[in-house]
Amino acid sequence: MDPVAYYNKYAAKIYEDTVDVDMSGILEEFLSLLKEGDTILDLGCGSGRDSLAMYELGYDVTPMDASEEMCRLAEIHTGMDVLQMSFEDMEFEDVFDGIWACGSLIHVPKNEMPEILGRISDALVAGGVLYLSVKKGSFEGIRGERFICEYTEESLKAMVEKTGLFSVVKLWETEDVRPGHPDTAWVNLLARKR
């Protein structure tokens, strides 16, 4: 099943599983590289949890998700307009000071990531900040009902650097903070647009 269809089908459960997850530690890392009031694109916003947190801290946030159902739930949760758009359809030019892609790029095949990173780079202003997180591992393929692509710290850093679009600021691993996911680790990356 394609990821958008998956998120439309299971939107209510995904919302319930993720809306209360505490991302404050990683959000602080990301926001420390920005100024209050800066523009942020929440790429694959899901429940809208992080969009709302950043908005309440004084940032100008644009939540975006490809799933119609996730957009609907995020709008209810945040009271914000949510942009329904896929990564492939993004055509922003120098709009955002920061882009937050928390767990949302895990469904992009590795051979398509350079193009998506190009679209992300285009959307950022010069010196703009990107945060992205992906599942740790080496698997690429269908798991359960959806396509998943995993990275190690080394493979993620190599891919981002190979594009020549970003300078990596920080790379680190975290445990999954959702209950019931003790075997899942995440690779986190902060980078600046060159």
C-alpha positions as CSV (number, residue, x, y, z in Angstrom):
1,M,0.0,0.0,0.0
2,D,1.3,3.4,-0.8
3,P,2.2,5.5,2.3
4,V,-0.5,8.1,1.7
5,A,-3.2,5.4,1.5
6,Y,-1.7,3.8,4.6
7,Y,-1.9,7.1,6.6
8,N,-5.5,7.7,5.3
9,K,-6.6,4.2,6.3
10,Y,-5.0,4.3,9.8
11,A,-5.1,8.0,10.5
12,A,-7.1,7.8,13.8
13,K,-4.8,5.1,15.3
14,I,-1.6,6.9,14.1
15,Y,-2.9,10.1,15.6
16,E,-3.6,8.4,19.0
17,D,-0.2,6.7,19.0
18,T,1.8,9.9,18.3
19,V,-0.1,13.0,19.4
20,D,1.2,12.9,23.0
21,V,4.8,11.8,22.3
22,D,7.3,14.1,23.9
23,M,9.7,15.5,21.3
24,S,10.8,18.5,23.4
25,G,14.5,17.6,23.7
26,I,15.0,17.3,20.0
27,L,12.8,20.3,19.2
28,E,15.0,22.3,21.5
29,E,18.1,21.2,19.5
30,F,16.4,22.3,16.3
31,L,15.0,25.6,17.6
32,S,18.3,26.6,19.2
33,L,19.6,27.1,15.6
34,L,16.6,29.5,14.8
35,K,15.2,32.8,16.0
36,E,11.8,33.3,17.6
37,G,9.3,34.2,14.9
38,D,11.3,32.3,12.1
39,T,9.3,30.4,9.5
40,I,9.2,26.6,9.8
41,L,7.8,24.0,7.5
42,D,6.7,20.9,9.4
43,L,7.2,18.3,6.6
44,G,4.9,15.4,7.2
45,C,3.3,16.9,10.2
46,G,1.1,13.9,11.1
47,S,-1.0,14.7,14.1
48,G,0.3,18.3,14.1
49,R,1.9,17.7,17.5
50,D,5.2,19.5,16.7
51,S,3.6,22.2,14.6
52,L,1.5,23.2,17.6
53,A,4.5,23.1,20.0
54,M,6.5,25.3,17.7
55,Y,3.6,27.7,17.1
56,E,3.1,28.1,20.8
57,L,6.8,29.0,21.2
58,G,6.3,31.9,18.8
59,Y,7.4,30.4,15.4
60,D,5.6,31.0,12.1
61,V,4.7,27.3,11.3
62,T,3.3,25.8,8.1
63,P,2.1,22.2,8.8
64,M,2.1,20.0,5.7
65,D,1.2,16.3,5.1
66,A,0.3,14.3,2.0
67,S,-2.5,12.4,3.8
68,E,-5.9,14.0,3.6
69,E,-7.0,12.3,6.8
70,M,-3.9,13.3,8.7
71,C,-4.4,16.9,7.5
72,R,-7.9,16.8,8.8
73,L,-6.9,15.5,12.3
74,A,-4.0,17.9,12.5
75,E,-6.3,20.9,11.7
76,I,-8.6,19.8,14.5
77,H,-5.7,19.4,16.9
78,T,-3.8,22.6,16.1
79,G,-6.5,25.0,14.9
80,M,-4.1,25.7,12.0
81,D,-4.6,25.4,8.3
82,V,-2.6,22.3,7.1
83,L,-1.2,22.2,3.6
84,Q,-2.0,18.9,1.9
85,M,0.9,18.2,-0.4
86,S,3.4,15.5,-1.1
87,F,7.2,15.9,-0.9
88,E,7.4,15.5,-4.7
89,D,5.0,18.3,-5.3
90,M,6.9,20.9,-3.2
91,E,8.0,23.9,-5.3
92,F,8.9,26.5,-2.6
93,E,11.8,28.9,-3.3
94,D,13.7,30.5,-0.3
95,V,10.6,30.5,2.0
96,F,11.5,28.8,5.2
97,D,14.1,29.4,7.9
98,G,13.7,25.9,9.1
99,I,12.3,22.5,8.0
100,W,11.3,19.9,10.5
101,A,11.0,16.4,9.0
102,C,10.4,14.2,12.0
103,G,10.2,10.6,10.9
104,S,8.4,11.6,7.7
105,L,11.1,10.7,5.1
106,I,11.3,7.0,6.1
107,H,8.9,6.2,3.2
108,V,11.1,7.8,0.5
109,P,13.2,5.2,-1.5
110,K,17.0,5.9,-1.2
111,N,17.3,6.6,-5.0
112,E,14.6,9.3,-4.7
113,M,16.1,11.0,-1.6
114,P,18.5,13.3,-3.4
115,E,15.6,14.9,-5.4
116,I,13.6,15.4,-2.2
117,L,16.6,16.9,-0.5
118,G,16.9,19.2,-3.4
119,R,13.3,20.3,-3.0
120,I,13.9,20.8,0.7
121,S,17.0,22.9,0.0
122,D,15.1,25.0,-2.5
123,A,12.4,25.7,0.1
124,L,15.0,26.9,2.7
125,V,16.5,30.3,2.8
126,A,20.3,30.5,2.6
127,G,21.7,29.1,5.9
128,G,18.3,27.6,6.7
129,V,18.2,24.7,9.1
130,L,17.0,21.1,8.3
131,Y,16.1,18.5,11.0
132,L,15.3,15.0,9.8
133,S,15.0,11.7,11.5
134,V,14.9,8.2,10.0
135,K,14.7,4.7,11.5
136,K,18.1,3.2,12.2
137,G,19.0,0.1,10.2
138,S,19.8,-1.1,6.7
139,F,16.4,-2.3,5.6
140,E,14.7,-0.9,2.4
141,G,11.4,-2.4,1.3
142,I,7.9,-3.3,2.3
143,R,7.4,-3.9,6.0
144,G,3.9,-4.6,7.2
145,E,1.7,-2.6,4.7
146,R,4.1,0.2,3.8
147,F,7.5,0.9,2.3
148,I,10.2,1.7,4.8
149,C,13.8,2.9,4.3
150,E,16.3,2.8,7.1
151,Y,19.8,4.4,7.5
152,T,22.8,4.1,9.7
153,E,24.4,7.4,10.9
154,E,27.2,6.8,8.3
155,S,24.9,6.1,5.4
156,L,22.6,9.1,6.2
157,K,25.5,11.5,6.6
158,A,27.1,10.3,3.4
159,M,23.9,10.7,1.4
160,V,23.2,14.2,2.7
161,E,26.8,15.3,2.1
162,K,26.9,13.8,-1.4
163,T,24.1,16.2,-2.5
164,G,26.4,19.1,-1.7
165,L,23.4,21.1,-0.5
166,F,23.9,20.9,3.2
167,S,26.5,21.1,5.9
168,V,25.9,18.6,8.7
169,V,25.7,20.3,12.1
170,K,24.9,17.3,14.3
171,L,24.2,13.6,13.9
172,W,23.0,11.4,16.8
173,E,20.9,8.4,17.7
174,T,17.9,8.3,20.0
175,E,15.6,5.5,21.3
176,D,12.0,5.5,20.2
177,V,10.0,7.5,22.7
178,R,6.7,5.9,21.8
179,P,5.5,3.2,24.2
180,G,5.7,-0.3,22.8
181,H,8.7,0.4,20.5
182,P,11.7,-0.7,22.6
183,D,13.6,-2.2,19.6
184,T,13.4,0.9,17.4
185,A,16.1,3.5,17.3
186,W,16.2,6.7,15.2
187,V,19.1,8.5,13.5
188,N,18.7,12.3,13.8
189,L,20.4,14.9,11.6
190,L,20.6,18.6,11.9
191,A,22.1,20.4,8.8
192,R,22.4,23.9,7.4
193,K,21.7,24.8,3.7
194,R,25.0,25.8,2.1
